[in-house]
Amino acid sequence: MKRLAAMVAAAMVAGTSAWAEQGDFGARFGYQRLADGDNGAMVGGGFFRWDWHRIVMLEAAVLYHVEEVSPAVDLELWPLQFSGLIYPLRRDYALSPYILGGGGLYITRVVEKDVSSESNFDFGWHLGFGIDFALSDRVFLETDFRYLWLDSSGSDQTAAEVLSNFDSWMATVGIGFRL
């Protein structure tokens, strides 16, 4: 898992330098309500956004959560999300609302001390909305809310059936910097 985290971080740094004049980066913290009646988890991580069009940005975000389930077992969550953000009023206002949609890889890892660990990989979709609040021409606060649909069952449901029963949600706040 450390190798995966290092590869993702390296890819994001490389992507940032290649798009240095056309994007944002920042830190994000929040809460993810998990499926199946679990209480949920605090998550933290980072995001990079690239300008694609005047009102459209592409985003890659990596979040992380770890909690001790028992003295010998830890549970790790790694949401890796890729999103498109649409700003109907453009991004150059003090308050810039947006809608978002995308997909991601949701990694759940059970780590038993002194024993091999077990990982589950689920692909999921998300839809949501948010707002950027400009603090200056280079610094902004952002908050968003995302509904998550994970495909962990592999069933042959129609899109309408899947969308009618979302698995969880995520609410986050963050600080971002324009490059």
VOKE-318232 format. One record per residue: residue number from 1; residue in three letters; x negated, y negated, z negated of N, C-alpha, C in turn. Coordinates in steps of 0.1 Angstrom, whole numbers, padded with zeros to 4 digits. Atoms other than C-alpha are relative to their C-alpha. Last residue first. Layout:
BEGIN
> NUM,ala,X,Y,Z,X,Y,Z,X,Y,Z
...
END
This chain:
BEGIN
> 179,leu,0014,0001,-0005,0013,-0280,0098,-0001,-0011,0011
> 178,arg,0001,0001,-0015,0045,-0285,0079,-0014,-0001,0004
> 177,phe,0009,0010,-0005,0044,-0273,0042,0000,0001,0016
> 176,gly,0007,-0002,-0013,0070,-0253,0024,-0008,-0012,0004
> 175,ile,0006,0012,-0004,0084,-0249,-0011,-0008,0003,0013
> 174,gly,0014,0000,-0003,0108,-0222,-0019,-0005,-0014,0003
> 173,val,0004,0014,0000,0141,-0211,-0032,-0014,0000,0003
> 172,thr,0014,0005,0002,0157,-0177,-0026,-0001,-0015,0000
> 171,ala,-0001,0015,0001,0191,-0158,-0027,-0015,-0005,-0004
> 170,met,0013,0006,0005,0191,-0122,-0015,0002,-0015,0000
> 169,trp,0002,0014,-0004,0221,-0099,-0009,-0012,-0006,-0006
> 168,ser,0005,0008,0010,0229,-0062,-0009,-0001,-0015,0005
> 167,asp,0007,-0007,0011,0243,-0033,0010,-0004,-0009,-0011
> 166,phe,0014,0003,0002,0268,-0049,0033,-0005,0006,-0012
> 165,asn,0005,-0005,0013,0300,-0029,0040,-0015,-0004,-0002
> 164,ser,-0010,0002,0010,0320,-0046,0068,-0004,0005,-0014
> 163,leu,-0001,0013,0005,0289,-0050,0089,0011,-0003,-0010
> 162,val,0012,0004,0008,0282,-0013,0091,0002,-0014,-0005
> 161,glu,0000,-0007,0012,0318,-0005,0102,-0012,-0003,-0009
> 160,ala,-0010,0006,0009,0318,-0033,0127,0001,0008,-0013
> 159,ala,0005,0013,0006,0285,-0021,0142,0010,-0006,-0009
> 158,thr,0000,0011,-0010,0299,0014,0147,-0005,-0012,-0007
> 157,gln,-0011,0010,0002,0288,0041,0123,-0001,-0010,0011
> 156,asp,-0005,0005,-0013,0267,0071,0135,0012,-0010,-0002
> 155,ser,-0013,-0004,-0005,0249,0077,0102,0003,-0007,0013
> 154,gly,0002,-0006,-0013,0211,0073,0097,0014,0004,0006
> 153,ser,-0007,-0012,-0002,0218,0069,0060,-0002,0007,0014
> 152,ser,0007,-0011,0007,0192,0043,0051,0007,0014,0003
> 151,asp,-0004,-0013,-0006,0204,0017,0076,-0008,0011,-0006
> 150,leu,0011,-0010,-0002,0202,-0014,0054,0005,0013,0006
> 149,trp,-0006,-0013,-0003,0226,-0043,0057,-0012,0009,0003
> 148,leu,0008,-0010,-0005,0215,-0075,0039,0008,0013,0003
> 147,tyr,-0007,-0013,0002,0234,-0107,0033,-0009,0010,0007
> 146,arg,0000,-0010,-0010,0210,-0137,0030,0008,0012,-0004
> 145,phe,-0008,-0012,0005,0211,-0169,0010,0002,0009,0012
> 144,asp,-0009,-0007,-0009,0187,-0198,0015,0006,0012,-0007
> 143,thr,-0007,-0010,0007,0167,-0225,-0002,0009,0007,0010
> 142,glu,-0010,-0008,-0008,0141,-0248,0011,0007,0010,-0009
> 141,leu,-0006,-0011,0008,0120,-0276,-0004,0009,0008,0009
> 140,phe,-0014,-0001,0002,0099,-0297,0020,0003,0011,-0010
> 139,val,-0004,-0009,0011,0064,-0311,0025,0015,0001,-0001
> 138,arg,0007,-0013,0000,0048,-0326,0056,0004,0010,-0010
> 137,asp,0000,-0005,-0014,0070,-0357,0065,-0007,0013,0001
> 136,ser,0008,0009,-0008,0079,-0361,0028,-0001,0005,0015
> 135,leu,0006,0008,0011,0102,-0344,0003,-0009,-0011,0006
> 134,ala,0014,0006,-0002,0123,-0330,0031,-0004,-0009,-0012
> 133,phe,-0001,0014,0006,0152,-0308,0019,-0014,-0006,0001
> 132,asp,0013,0005,0003,0156,-0276,0040,0002,-0014,-0005
> 131,ile,0002,0014,-0002,0190,-0258,0039,-0015,-0004,-0004
> 130,gly,0009,0007,0010,0201,-0223,0041,-0001,-0014,0003
> 129,phe,0000,0014,-0002,0224,-0197,0058,-0010,-0006,-0010
> 128,gly,-0001,0009,0011,0226,-0160,0062,0000,-0014,0004
> 127,leu,-0006,0013,-0004,0225,-0129,0082,0001,-0009,-0012
> 126,his,-0005,0010,0009,0204,-0098,0077,0005,-0012,0007
> 125,trp,-0003,0013,-0007,0196,-0065,0094,0004,-0010,-0011
> 124,gly,-0012,0007,0003,0179,-0035,0079,0002,-0013,0008
> 123,phe,-0002,0011,-0008,0153,-0008,0085,0013,-0007,-0003
> 122,asp,-0014,0002,-0006,0146,0014,0056,-0001,-0012,0009
> 121,phe,0000,0011,-0010,0112,0029,0046,0014,-0001,0006
> 120,asn,-0011,-0001,-0009,0110,0050,0014,0000,-0012,0009
> 119,ser,-0005,0012,-0006,0077,0055,-0004,0012,0003,0009
> 118,glu,-0010,-0003,-0011,0066,0082,-0028,0005,-0013,0005
> 117,ser,-0013,0008,0000,0035,0079,-0050,0008,0004,0012
> 116,ser,-0002,0007,-0013,0008,0105,-0058,0013,-0007,0000
> 115,val,-0006,-0010,-0009,0002,0112,-0095,0002,-0008,0013
> 114,asp,0008,-0012,-0001,-0021,0095,-0121,0007,0011,0009
> 113,lys,0015,0002,0004,0005,0068,-0127,-0006,0014,0000
> 112,glu,0002,-0007,0012,0038,0074,-0108,-0015,0000,-0003
> 111,val,0014,-0003,0003,0045,0048,-0082,-0001,0006,-0014
> 110,val,0000,-0005,0014,0080,0048,-0067,-0015,0004,-0003
> 109,arg,0010,-0009,0004,0079,0027,-0035,0001,0003,-0015
> 108,thr,-0001,-0002,0014,0107,0009,-0017,-0010,0011,-0004
> 107,ile,0008,-0011,0006,0099,-0006,0016,0003,0001,-0015
> 106,tyr,-0002,0000,0015,0125,-0027,0034,-0007,0012,-0006
> 105,leu,0003,-0012,0005,0116,-0034,0071,0000,-0001,-0016
> 104,gly,0012,-0002,0008,0133,-0063,0087,-0002,0014,-0005
> 103,gly,0001,-0014,0005,0159,-0077,0109,-0013,0001,-0008
> 102,gly,0012,-0007,-0004,0172,-0111,0119,0000,0014,-0005
> 101,gly,-0003,-0014,-0002,0197,-0138,0114,-0013,0007,0004
> 100,leu,0011,-0009,-0003,0197,-0174,0102,0005,0014,0002
> 99,ile,-0005,-0013,0001,0219,-0205,0099,-0011,0010,0005
> 98,tyr,0003,-0010,-0011,0204,-0238,0092,0008,0012,-0003
> 97,pro,-0006,-0014,0002,0210,-0270,0072,-0003,0009,0012
> 96,ser,-0001,-0007,-0013,0185,-0299,0075,0006,0014,-0003
> 95,leu,-0007,-0012,0002,0187,-0325,0047,0003,0007,0013
> 94,ala,0004,-0002,0014,0162,-0354,0050,0006,0014,-0005
> 93,tyr,-0008,0008,0009,0167,-0352,0088,-0005,0004,-0014
> 92,asp,0007,0013,0004,0140,-0341,0113,0009,-0009,-0009
> 91,arg,0008,-0002,0012,0150,-0304,0116,-0006,-0013,-0005
> 90,arg,0015,0002,-0002,0177,-0306,0142,-0006,0001,-0014
> 89,leu,0002,0015,0001,0215,-0309,0133,-0015,-0004,0002
> 88,pro,-0009,0007,-0009,0224,-0273,0144,-0002,-0015,0000
> 87,tyr,-0003,0013,0007,0192,-0259,0129,0010,-0008,0009
> 86,ile,-0006,0010,-0009,0190,-0223,0141,0004,-0012,-0008
> 85,leu,-0008,0010,0008,0167,-0199,0122,0005,-0010,0010
> 84,gly,-0002,0012,-0008,0156,-0166,0138,0008,-0010,-0008
> 83,ser,-0012,0007,-0002,0143,-0140,0114,-0001,-0011,0010
> 82,phe,0002,0008,-0012,0117,-0114,0107,0013,-0006,0004
> 81,gln,-0011,0005,-0008,0117,-0099,0072,-0004,-0008,0012
> 80,leu,0007,0006,-0011,0093,-0076,0053,0010,-0005,0010
> 79,pro,-0008,0004,-0012,0110,-0067,0020,-0009,-0008,0010
> 78,trp,0007,0008,-0010,0085,-0049,-0003,0009,-0004,0012
> 77,leu,-0009,0004,-0011,0100,-0035,-0035,-0008,-0009,0009
> 76,glu,0004,0011,-0009,0078,-0016,-0060,0010,-0002,0011
> 75,leu,-0008,0001,-0013,0091,0007,-0088,-0005,-0013,0007
> 74,asp,-0003,0013,-0004,0066,0017,-0116,0008,0000,0013
> 73,val,-0005,0002,-0014,0065,0050,-0134,0003,-0015,0002
> 72,ala,0008,-0006,-0010,0045,0062,-0164,0004,-0002,0014
> 71,pro,0014,0002,0002,0057,0039,-0192,-0009,0006,0011
> 70,ser,0003,-0007,0012,0092,0040,-0176,-0015,-0003,-0002
> 69,val,-0012,-0008,0002,0109,0019,-0149,-0002,0008,-0013
> 68,glu,0003,-0012,0006,0082,-0008,-0149,0013,0008,-0004
> 67,glu,-0005,-0001,0014,0090,-0034,-0124,-0004,0014,-0006
> 66,val,0004,-0012,0007,0074,-0046,-0092,0006,-0001,-0014
> 65,his,-0005,-0002,0014,0087,-0071,-0067,-0005,0013,-0005
> 64,tyr,0005,-0011,0008,0073,-0084,-0034,0006,0000,-0014
> 63,leu,-0004,0002,0014,0083,-0107,-0005,-0005,0013,-0008
> 62,val,0004,-0012,0008,0069,-0110,0030,0003,-0003,-0015
> 61,ala,0001,0001,0015,0085,-0134,0054,-0004,0013,-0006
> 60,ala,0004,-0013,0005,0082,-0139,0092,-0002,-0003,-0015
> 59,glu,0005,-0001,0013,0102,-0168,0107,-0005,0014,-0003
> 58,leu,0001,-0014,0003,0111,-0180,0142,-0008,0002,-0013
> 57,met,0013,-0004,0006,0124,-0215,0145,0000,0015,-0001
> 56,val,0001,-0014,0003,0152,-0229,0167,-0015,0002,-0005
> 55,ile,-0009,-0004,0011,0165,-0265,0169,-0002,0015,-0004
> 54,arg,-0003,0012,0009,0137,-0282,0190,0009,0004,-0012
> 53,his,-0008,0010,-0008,0126,-0248,0204,0003,-0011,-0010
> 52,trp,-0002,-0006,-0013,0102,-0221,0193,0007,-0009,0009
> 51,asp,-0010,0007,-0009,0087,-0237,0163,0001,0007,0013
> 50,trp,0006,0005,-0013,0069,-0211,0142,0011,-0007,0008
> 49,arg,-0010,0003,-0011,0078,-0203,0106,-0008,-0006,0012
> 48,phe,0005,0008,-0010,0056,-0186,0080,0011,-0002,0011
> 47,phe,-0006,0000,-0013,0068,-0172,0047,-0008,-0009,0010
> 46,gly,0003,0011,-0009,0055,-0162,0014,0007,0001,0013
> 45,gly,0008,-0003,-0012,0062,-0140,-0016,-0002,-0013,0008
> 44,gly,0008,0011,-0003,0083,-0136,-0047,-0009,0003,0012
> 43,val,0010,-0002,-0010,0111,-0113,-0058,-0008,-0013,0002
> 42,met,0007,0013,-0004,0132,-0111,-0089,-0010,0004,0010
> 41,ala,0014,0002,0002,0152,-0078,-0089,-0004,-0014,0004
> 40,gly,0007,0009,-0009,0187,-0065,-0089,-0014,-0002,-0005
> 39,asn,-0001,0013,0005,0211,-0050,-0115,-0007,-0010,0010
> 38,asp,0012,0004,0008,0216,-0018,-0097,0001,-0014,-0003
> 37,gly,-0002,0004,0014,0252,-0010,-0087,-0012,-0004,-0008
> 36,asp,-0004,-0010,0009,0245,0010,-0056,0001,-0004,-0015
> 35,ala,-0012,-0009,-0003,0227,-0016,-0036,0003,0009,-0012
> 34,leu,0002,-0013,-0006,0202,-0042,-0049,0013,0007,0002
> 33,arg,-0010,-0009,0006,0208,-0079,-0056,-0001,0013,0007
> 32,gln,-0007,-0009,-0009,0177,-0097,-0046,0009,0009,-0008
> 31,tyr,-0006,-0011,0006,0166,-0128,-0066,0007,0009,0011
> 30,gly,-0014,-0001,0000,0143,-0156,-0056,0005,0013,-0007
> 29,phe,-0003,-0008,0012,0109,-0170,-0050,0015,0002,-0001
> 28,arg,-0014,-0002,0003,0094,-0184,-0018,0002,0010,-0012
> 27,ala,-0003,-0010,0010,0060,-0198,-0010,0015,0001,-0003
> 26,gly,-0004,0004,0014,0052,-0218,0021,0002,0013,-0009
> 25,phe,0003,-0011,0008,0042,-0220,0058,0004,-0004,-0015
> 24,asp,-0001,0002,0014,0054,-0242,0086,-0005,0012,-0007
> 23,gly,-0007,-0008,0010,0048,-0243,0123,0000,-0005,-0014
> 22,gln,-0014,-0002,-0003,0037,-0258,0156,0007,0008,-0011
> 21,glu,-0006,0013,-0002,0002,-0273,0153,0015,0001,0002
> 20,ala,0002,0010,0011,-0014,-0243,0137,0007,-0013,0002
> 19,trp,-0012,0009,-0002,0002,-0217,0160,-0002,-0012,-0009
> 18,ala,-0004,0001,-0014,-0029,-0196,0165,0011,-0010,0003
> 17,ser,0010,0007,-0007,-0042,-0204,0131,0003,-0001,0014
> 16,thr,-0001,0014,0004,-0009,-0194,0115,-0011,-0008,0007
> 15,gly,-0011,0006,-0006,-0007,-0161,0134,0001,-0015,-0003
> 14,ala,0004,0001,-0015,-0042,-0151,0123,0011,-0007,0007
> 13,val,0011,0010,-0001,-0033,-0159,0087,-0004,-0002,0014
> 12,met,-0007,0013,0002,0000,-0140,0090,-0011,-0011,0001
> 11,ala,-0008,0003,-0012,-0018,-0110,0106,0007,-0014,-0002
> 10,ala,0009,0004,-0011,-0044,-0110,0078,0007,-0004,0013
> 9,ala,0006,0013,0003,-0017,-0111,0051,-0010,-0004,0011
> 8,val,-0011,0010,-0002,0002,-0082,0068,-0006,-0014,-0003
> 7,met,-0003,0002,-0015,-0030,-0062,0071,0010,-0010,0002
> 6,ala,0011,0007,-0006,-0040,-0068,0034,0002,-0002,0015
> 5,ala,-0001,0014,0004,-0005,-0059,0022,-0012,-0008,0006
> 4,leu,-0011,0007,-0007,-0006,-0027,0042,0001,-0014,-0003
> 3,arg,0005,0002,-0014,-0041,-0018,0029,0011,-0007,0008
> 2,lys,0009,0011,0000,-0029,-0023,-0007,-0005,-0003,0014
> 1,met,-0008,0012,0000,0000,0000,0000,-0009,-0013,0000
END
